[in-house]
Amino acid sequence: RALRLVGGRSRCEGRVELEQEGTWGTVCDDGWDIPDADVVCRQLQCGRAVRAHGNASFGRGHGPILRDEVGCEGHERDLWECPATLEHDCSHKEDAGVVCSEHQEWRLSGGRDGCAGRVEVFFRGTWSTVCNSTWYETEATVLCRTLGCGDMLQRPAFRHTLPGKMTYLCGSLQPSLAQCLWIFNKSAPCYQSWAAGVICNGTAS
């Protein structure tokens, strides 16, 4: 009954894929909605659904299309419990996807391009700034690499411009900041701190 999200920017966003008898397959977007996506997010411990996507918005999958006309009510423990039809007239251009509330994505704003500026994170449906109280070389390097911007050159500070605040602390070079220790909207580590910034040595392609 394995389930995963593929093609997104974190493990909590992407195309819905189910495993059946050792083969991974996809879900058709006919009738795909927020209650269906909610079950997926909860099953993956990714919070609740923010968006339910159709039309292969995270790319087309491969293999069988395992479910169509999924009709979860939203309280089911996993996607297999939801009523669905096995017969379908779908192709992979109709693969279903989700964005869950625990998904994080990042951008740099106010710099010369997308590889320099104030660090902003999209989390739980809103954009927030990042406190520089624990923003060191490791954290900045992880973000530069995640954004495809090479490595860190500088860590300038900015004023906080958004109401939400995030802190990150990476013990090592993780694949993304979401895999480091993070705290959202707790005032203590952010008290009197500035917003984190970074200038990476690459340029946004």
Secondary structure, DSSP 8 states (H G I E B T S, - for coil): --EEEEESSSTTEEEEEEEETTEEEEEB-TT--HHHHHHHHHHTT--SEEEEE-TTTT----S-EEEBS----S--SSGGGS--BS-----GGGB-EEEETT-EEEEEEESSSTTEEEEEEEETTEEEEEBGGG--HHHHHHHHHHTT--SEEE--EE---SSEEEEEE-SS--SSGGGSEEEES-HHHHTT--EEEEEESS---
